[in-house]
Amino acid sequence: MRAALLGWVAEVLDRSASDLEVVPLEGGLTSEMHRVRDVRDGCEYVLRAKMVEPWAAHAPSLLRREAEVQRLLHGGPVPVPRCAWPSTRGGSGRVSRCC
């Protein structure tokens, strides 16, 4: 995982990078994906970072739209992750909380 992304996740979770266990996930044609486990409380997260063009150039709008769809589907018959912390810096990172 890129140091800047790990730093952003640690900041968002109010943890140090050493409190986070990071494992790359396979799949994802448009994004780099990592499982991030908070070793202090056991919560697990999925970080999706749109680093591949042409999606990276449009990451902020794509991620906002995806977060909105997840919000609309929440509580329905289709299980969906909850977007816990979309990037507020206009970057390409997005964390879905799976805890």
DSSP file (Angstrom, degrees, kcal/mol; ACC not computed):
  #  RESIDUE AA STRUCTURE BP1 BP2  ACC     N-H-->O    O-->H-N    N-H-->O    O-->H-N    TCO  KAPPA ALPHA  PHI   PSI    X-CA   Y-CA   Z-CA
    1    1 A M              0   0    0      0, 0.0     2,-0.1     0, 0.0    21,-0.0   0.000 360.0 360.0 360.0 140.7    0.0    0.0    0.0
    2    2 A R     >  -     0   0    0      1,-0.1     4,-2.3     4,-0.0     3,-0.4  -0.397 360.0-125.2 -66.5 140.5    1.3    3.4   -0.8
    3    3 A A  H  > S+     0   0    0      1,-0.2     4,-2.5     2,-0.2     5,-0.2   0.854 109.1  55.0 -57.1 -39.2    2.5    5.3    2.2
    4    4 A A  H  > S+     0   0    0      2,-0.2     4,-2.0     1,-0.2    -1,-0.2   0.897 109.3  47.1 -64.5 -39.5    0.2    8.3    1.6
    5    5 A L  H  > S+     0   0    0     -3,-0.4     4,-2.6     2,-0.2    -2,-0.2   0.920 112.0  49.6 -67.3 -43.3   -2.9    6.1    1.5
    6    6 A L  H  X S+     0   0    0     -4,-2.3     4,-2.6     1,-0.2    -2,-0.2   0.906 110.8  50.8 -61.9 -40.7   -1.8    4.3    4.7
    7    7 A G  H  X S+     0   0    0     -4,-2.5     4,-2.1    -5,-0.2    -1,-0.2   0.894 110.0  49.8 -62.6 -40.1   -1.2    7.6    6.4
    8    8 A W  H  X S+     0   0    0     -4,-2.0     4,-2.7     2,-0.2    -2,-0.2   0.923 111.8  47.6 -64.7 -44.9   -4.7    8.8    5.3
    9    9 A V  H  X S+     0   0    0     -4,-2.6     4,-2.5     1,-0.2    -2,-0.2   0.927 111.5  50.5 -62.8 -44.7   -6.4    5.7    6.7
   10   10 A A  H  X>S+     0   0    0     -4,-2.6     5,-2.9     1,-0.2     4,-0.6   0.905 112.2  48.0 -60.0 -41.3   -4.5    6.0    9.9
   11   11 A E  H ><5S+     0   0    0     -4,-2.1     3,-0.8     3,-0.2    -2,-0.2   0.934 111.7  48.9 -64.5 -46.1   -5.5    9.6   10.2
   12   12 A V  H 3<5S+     0   0    0     -4,-2.7    -2,-0.2     1,-0.3    -1,-0.2   0.886 116.3  42.7 -61.3 -40.2   -9.2    8.8    9.5
   13   13 A L  H 3<5S-     0   0    0     -4,-2.5    -1,-0.3    -5,-0.2    -2,-0.2   0.490 109.4-123.9 -84.7  -3.4   -9.2    6.0   12.0
   14   14 A D  T <<5S+     0   0    0     -3,-0.8     2,-0.3    -4,-0.6    -3,-0.2   0.935  72.6 118.2  56.5  49.2   -7.3    8.1   14.6
   15   15 A R      < -     0   0    0     -5,-2.9     2,-0.3    -6,-0.1    -1,-0.2  -0.850  68.5-107.6-132.3 166.6   -4.6    5.3   14.8
   16   16 A S    >   -     0   0    0     -2,-0.3     3,-2.0    -3,-0.1     4,-0.2  -0.662  36.2-110.9 -90.6 158.9   -0.9    5.1   14.1
   17   17 A A  G >  S+     0   0    0      1,-0.3     3,-1.6    -2,-0.3    -1,-0.1   0.821 118.3  63.0 -58.9 -30.0    0.1    3.1   11.0
   18   18 A S  G 3  S+     0   0    0      1,-0.3    -1,-0.3     3,-0.0    21,-0.0   0.661  94.0  62.3 -71.1 -14.0    1.6    0.5   13.3
   19   19 A D  G <  S+     0   0    0     -3,-2.0    20,-2.6    19,-0.1    21,-0.5   0.485  94.4  80.6 -83.3  -3.4   -2.0   -0.2   14.7
   20   20 A L  E <   -A   38   0A   0     -3,-1.6     2,-0.6    -4,-0.2    18,-0.2  -0.897  62.6-157.8-115.5 131.4   -3.1   -1.3   11.2
   21   21 A E  E     -A   37   0A   0     16,-2.9    16,-2.9    -2,-0.5     2,-0.5  -0.927  19.2-163.1-103.5 121.7   -2.5   -4.7    9.5
   22   22 A V  E     +A   36   0A   0     -2,-0.6    14,-0.2    14,-0.2    -2,-0.0  -0.916  13.6 176.6-116.7 129.8   -2.7   -4.3    5.8
   23   23 A V  E     -A   35   0A   0     12,-2.5    12,-3.2    -2,-0.5     2,-0.1  -0.996  30.0-123.2-130.5 125.9   -3.3   -7.2    3.3
   24   24 A P  E     -A   34   0A   0      0, 0.0     2,-0.3     0, 0.0    10,-0.3  -0.404  25.8-144.6 -64.6 143.3   -3.6   -6.7   -0.5
   25   25 A L        -     0   0    0      8,-2.7     8,-0.5     2,-0.1     2,-0.2  -0.842  10.2-126.1-107.9 148.1   -6.8   -8.1   -1.9
   26   26 A E  S    S+     0   0    0     -2,-0.3     2,-0.2     6,-0.1     6,-0.0  -0.556  70.5  39.1 -89.3 158.3   -7.1   -9.7   -5.4
   27   27 A G        +     0   0    0     -2,-0.2     6,-0.2     1,-0.2    -2,-0.1  -0.543  53.7 118.8 100.1-169.6   -9.6   -8.6   -7.9
   28   28 A G        -     0   0    0     -2,-0.2    -1,-0.2     4,-0.1     5,-0.1   0.919  35.7-163.4  73.5  95.6  -10.7   -5.1   -8.7
   29   29 A L  S    S+     0   0    0      1,-0.2    -1,-0.1     3,-0.1     3,-0.0   0.761  90.4  36.7 -79.7 -25.4  -10.0   -4.0  -12.2
   30   30 A T  S    S+     0   0    0      1,-0.1    22,-0.8    25,-0.1     2,-0.3   0.506 118.9  40.2-105.4  -6.3  -10.5   -0.3  -11.5
   31   31 A S  S    S-     0   0    0     19,-0.2     2,-0.4    20,-0.1    19,-0.2  -0.972  71.1-120.5-143.4 151.8   -9.0    0.0   -8.0
   32   32 A E  E     - B   0  49A   0     17,-2.9    17,-2.7    -2,-0.3     2,-0.4  -0.812  41.0-160.7 -83.1 136.1   -6.2   -1.2   -5.8
   33   33 A M  E     + B   0  48A   0     -8,-0.5    -8,-2.7    -2,-0.4     2,-0.3  -0.964  15.2 176.3-127.4 140.5   -7.9   -2.9   -2.8
   34   34 A H  E     -AB  24  47A   0     13,-1.9    13,-2.8    -2,-0.4     2,-0.5  -0.998  27.8-132.1-140.0 141.6   -6.6   -3.7    0.6
   35   35 A R  E     -AB  23  46A   0    -12,-3.2   -12,-2.5    -2,-0.3     2,-0.5  -0.835  26.6-164.3 -87.8 129.5   -8.0   -5.3    3.8
   36   36 A V  E     -AB  22  45A   0      9,-2.7     9,-2.6    -2,-0.5     2,-0.5  -0.974   3.2-167.2-119.2 121.1   -7.1   -3.1    6.7
   37   37 A R  E     -AB  21  44A   0    -16,-2.9   -16,-2.9    -2,-0.5     2,-0.9  -0.933  17.9-139.8-112.0 127.5   -7.5   -4.5   10.2
   38   38 A D  E  >  -A   20   0A   0      5,-2.8     4,-2.7    -2,-0.5     3,-0.4  -0.763  12.8-160.8 -82.2 109.2   -7.3   -2.3   13.3
   39   39 A V  T  4 S+     0   0    0    -20,-2.6    -1,-0.2    -2,-0.9   -19,-0.1   0.678  84.3  61.6 -69.6 -15.5   -5.3   -4.5   15.7
   40   40 A R  T  4 S+     0   0    0    -21,-0.5    -1,-0.2     1,-0.1   -20,-0.1   0.882 125.5   9.4 -78.5 -38.9   -6.6   -2.5   18.6
   41   41 A D  T  4 S-     0   0    0     -3,-0.4    -2,-0.2     2,-0.1    -1,-0.1   0.457  95.7-120.2-122.5  -2.4  -10.3   -3.2   18.2
   42   42 A G     <  +     0   0    0     -4,-2.7    -3,-0.1     1,-0.3     2,-0.1   0.426  58.8 148.1  82.0  -2.3  -10.4   -5.9   15.6
   43   43 A C        -     0   0    0     -5,-0.2    -5,-2.8    -6,-0.1     2,-0.4  -0.385  34.5-148.2 -67.3 145.3  -12.5   -3.9   13.1
   44   44 A E  E     -B   37   0A   0     -7,-0.2    54,-2.2    -2,-0.1     2,-0.3  -0.909  15.7-177.2-118.1 145.6  -11.8   -4.6    9.5
   45   45 A Y  E     -BC  36  97A   0     -9,-2.6    -9,-2.7    -2,-0.4     2,-0.5  -0.904  21.4-135.0-134.7 159.5  -12.1   -2.2    6.6
   46   46 A V  E     -BC  35  96A   0     50,-2.3    50,-2.7    -2,-0.3     2,-0.6  -0.987  16.9-158.2-118.3 124.2  -11.7   -2.4    2.8
   47   47 A L  E     -BC  34  95A   0    -13,-2.8   -13,-1.9    -2,-0.5     2,-0.5  -0.897   7.5-171.8-100.9 123.2   -9.7    0.4    1.2
   48   48 A R  E     -BC  33  94A   0     46,-2.8    46,-0.9    -2,-0.6     2,-0.5  -0.973   2.6-175.7-113.6 124.5  -10.4    1.0   -2.5
   49   49 A A  E     -BC  32  93A   0    -17,-2.7   -17,-2.9    -2,-0.5     2,-1.3  -0.969  22.3-140.2-123.3 117.4   -8.1    3.4   -4.2
   50   50 A K        +     0   0    0     42,-1.6   -19,-0.2    -2,-0.5     9,-0.2  -0.625  44.6 146.3 -79.0  97.6   -8.8    4.2   -7.8
   51   51 A M        +     0   0    0     -2,-1.3     2,-0.5   -21,-0.2    -1,-0.2   0.439  42.5  89.8-110.6  -5.4   -5.2    4.4   -9.2
   52   52 A V  S >> S-     0   0    0    -22,-0.8     4,-1.9    -3,-0.1     3,-0.6  -0.818  80.2 -92.6-102.8 129.6   -5.9    3.1  -12.7
   53   53 A E  T 34 S+     0   0    0     -2,-0.5    -2,-0.1     1,-0.3    -1,-0.0  -0.547 102.0  24.8 -75.8 146.5   -6.7    5.4  -15.6
   54   54 A P  T 3> S+     0   0    0      0, 0.0     4,-0.6     0, 0.0     3,-0.4  -0.997 126.4  49.7 -88.7  -2.2   -9.2    6.4  -16.8
   55   55 A W  T X4 S+     0   0    0     -3,-0.6     3,-1.0     1,-0.2    -2,-0.3   0.842 101.7  62.7 -67.3 -34.0  -11.0    5.8  -13.5
   56   56 A A  G >< S+     0   0    0     -4,-1.9     3,-1.2     1,-0.3    -1,-0.2   0.874  98.6  56.3 -59.8 -37.5   -8.4    7.6  -11.3
   57   57 A A  G 34 S+     0   0    0     -3,-0.4    -1,-0.3     1,-0.3    -2,-0.2   0.771 116.5  35.8 -65.0 -25.2   -9.1   10.9  -13.1
   58   58 A H  G <X S+     0   0    0     -3,-1.0     4,-2.4    -4,-0.6     3,-0.3   0.191  82.6 120.0-111.8  14.1  -12.8   10.6  -12.2
   59   59 A A  H <>  +     0   0    0     -3,-1.2     4,-3.0    -4,-0.2     5,-0.3   0.871  68.6  54.1 -53.1 -49.1  -12.3    9.1   -8.7
   60   60 A P  H  > S+     0   0    0      0, 0.0     4,-2.0     0, 0.0    -1,-0.2   0.926 115.0  39.1 -56.8 -46.5  -14.0   11.8   -6.6
   61   61 A S  H  > S+     0   0    0     -3,-0.3     4,-2.2     2,-0.2    -2,-0.2   0.898 116.9  50.6 -71.6 -38.4  -17.3   11.8   -8.6
   62   62 A L  H  X S+     0   0    0     -4,-2.4     4,-2.4     1,-0.2    -1,-0.2   0.922 112.8  46.1 -62.8 -43.2  -17.3    8.0   -9.0
   63   63 A L  H  X S+     0   0    0     -4,-3.0     4,-2.5    -5,-0.2    -1,-0.2   0.869 110.9  51.9 -70.9 -36.7  -16.7    7.4   -5.3
   64   64 A R  H  X S+     0   0    0     -4,-2.0     4,-2.0    -5,-0.3    -1,-0.2   0.929 112.1  47.3 -62.2 -43.6  -19.4    9.9   -4.2
   65   65 A R  H  X S+     0   0    0     -4,-2.2     4,-2.2     2,-0.2    -2,-0.2   0.919 112.5  48.7 -63.9 -43.9  -21.9    8.2   -6.6
   66   66 A E  H  X S+     0   0    0     -4,-2.4     4,-2.4     1,-0.2    -1,-0.2   0.909 110.4  51.1 -63.1 -42.0  -21.0    4.7   -5.3
   67   67 A A  H  X S+     0   0    0     -4,-2.5     4,-2.2     1,-0.2    16,-0.2   0.885 109.8  50.8 -62.2 -38.4  -21.3    5.9   -1.6
   68   68 A E  H  X S+     0   0    0     -4,-2.0     4,-2.3     2,-0.2    -1,-0.2   0.904 109.5  49.5 -66.9 -41.3  -24.7    7.3   -2.4
   69   69 A V  H  X S+     0   0    0     -4,-2.2     4,-2.1     2,-0.2    -2,-0.2   0.921 111.1  50.1 -63.3 -43.3  -25.9    4.1   -4.0
   70   70 A Q  H  X S+     0   0    0     -4,-2.4     4,-1.4     1,-0.2    -2,-0.2   0.912 110.1  51.0 -60.8 -41.4  -24.6    2.1   -1.0
   71   71 A R  H  < S+     0   0    0     -4,-2.2     3,-0.3     1,-0.2    -2,-0.2   0.915 110.7  48.3 -62.3 -42.7  -26.5    4.5    1.3
   72   72 A L  H  < S+     0   0    0     -4,-2.3    -1,-0.2     1,-0.2    -2,-0.2   0.849 114.0  46.2 -67.0 -34.7  -29.7    4.0   -0.6
   73   73 A L  H >< S+     0   0    0     -4,-2.1     3,-2.1    -5,-0.2     5,-0.3   0.664  85.0 116.2 -82.1 -16.8  -29.4    0.2   -0.6
   74   74 A H  T 3< S+     0   0    0     -4,-1.4    -3,-0.0    -3,-0.3     8,-0.0  -0.264  80.5  18.1 -58.0 133.9  -28.6    0.0    3.1
   75   75 A G  T 3  S+     0   0    0      1,-0.3    -1,-0.3     5,-0.1    -2,-0.1   0.403 103.6 110.6  86.7  -2.3  -31.2   -1.8    5.1
   76   76 A G  S <  S-     0   0    0     -3,-2.1    -1,-0.3     2,-0.3     4,-0.1  -0.178  89.1 -85.8 -92.5-170.5  -32.7   -3.5    2.0
   77   77 A P  S    S+     0   0    0      0, 0.0    -3,-0.1     0, 0.0    -4,-0.0   0.658 108.2  77.3 -74.1 -15.3  -32.7   -7.1    0.9
   78   78 A V  S    S-     0   0    0     -5,-0.3    -2,-0.3     2,-0.0     2,-0.3  -0.851  83.9-129.9 -98.4 119.9  -29.3   -6.8   -0.8
   79   79 A P        +     0   0    0      0, 0.0    -5,-0.1     0, 0.0    -6,-0.0  -0.511  36.0 171.9 -70.0 130.4  -26.3   -6.8    1.6
   80   80 A V        -     0   0    0     -2,-0.3    -5,-0.1    -4,-0.1     2,-0.1  -0.975  33.6-109.7-135.3 149.3  -24.0   -3.8    0.8
   81   81 A P        -     0   0    0      0, 0.0     2,-0.5     0, 0.0    17,-0.1  -0.385  32.9-121.2 -70.9 159.1  -21.0   -2.4    2.6
   82   82 A R  E     -D   97   0A   0     15,-0.9    15,-1.6    -2,-0.1     2,-0.9  -0.899  18.2-127.9-102.5 128.0  -21.3    1.0    4.3
   83   83 A C  E     +D   96   0A   0     -2,-0.5    13,-0.2   -16,-0.2    15,-0.0  -0.648  31.1 178.8 -76.1 110.2  -19.0    3.7    3.1
   84   84 A A  E     +     0   0A   0     11,-1.1    -1,-0.2    -2,-0.9    12,-0.2   0.904  67.0   8.6 -82.6 -43.0  -17.5    4.9    6.3
   85   85 A W  E     -D   95   0A   0     10,-1.7    10,-1.2     2,-0.0    -1,-0.2  -0.694  64.0-167.2-145.5  86.7  -15.1    7.6    5.2
   86   86 A P  E     -D   94   0A   0      0, 0.0     8,-0.2     0, 0.0     2,-0.1  -0.464  46.9 -88.7 -68.0 150.9  -15.1    8.8    1.6
   87   87 A S        -     0   0    0      6,-1.3     3,-0.3     1,-0.2   -24,-0.0  -0.378  37.3-170.0 -60.2 130.4  -12.0   10.9    0.9
   88   88 A T  S    S+     0   0    0      1,-0.2    -1,-0.2    -2,-0.1    -3,-0.0   0.367  76.7  71.0-101.5   2.5  -12.7   14.5    1.7
   89   89 A R  S    S-     0   0    0    -29,-0.0    -1,-0.2     0, 0.0     3,-0.1   0.298 113.2-105.5-101.2   9.0   -9.5   15.7    0.0
   90   90 A G  S    S+     0   0    0     -3,-0.3    -2,-0.1     1,-0.2   -31,-0.1   0.630  80.1 133.4  76.4  11.4  -10.5   15.0   -3.5
   91   91 A G        -     0   0    0    -32,-0.1    -1,-0.2     2,-0.1    -4,-0.1  -0.034  68.8-108.3 -83.8-168.3   -8.2   12.0   -3.6
   92   92 A S  S    S+     0   0    0     -3,-0.1   -42,-1.6   -33,-0.1     2,-0.1   0.429  78.1 107.7-105.5   0.4   -8.9    8.6   -4.8
   93   93 A G  E     +C   49   0A   0    -44,-0.2    -6,-1.3   -46,-0.0     2,-0.3  -0.454  37.1 172.8 -81.8 151.9   -9.1    6.7   -1.5
   94   94 A R  E     -CD  48  86A   0    -46,-0.9   -46,-2.8    -8,-0.2     2,-0.5  -0.940  15.6-154.2-155.8 136.2  -12.3    5.3    0.0
   95   95 A V  E     -CD  47  85A   0    -10,-1.2   -10,-1.7    -2,-0.3   -11,-1.1  -0.950   1.7-161.8-116.2 128.5  -12.7    3.2    3.0
   96   96 A S  E     -CD  46  83A   0    -50,-2.7   -50,-2.3    -2,-0.5     2,-0.4  -0.944  20.7-134.3-105.7 124.1  -15.7    0.9    3.5
   97   97 A R  E     +CD  45  82A   0    -15,-1.6   -15,-0.9    -2,-0.5   -52,-0.2  -0.633  27.2 173.9 -80.2 130.6  -16.2   -0.2    7.1
   98   98 A C              0   0    0    -54,-2.2   -53,-0.1    -2,-0.4    -1,-0.1   0.019 360.0 360.0-121.8  24.1  -16.9   -3.9    7.4
   99   99 A C              0   0    0    -56,-0.1    -1,-0.1   -55,-0.1   -54,-0.1   0.446 360.0 360.0 -88.1 360.0  -16.9   -4.1   11.2
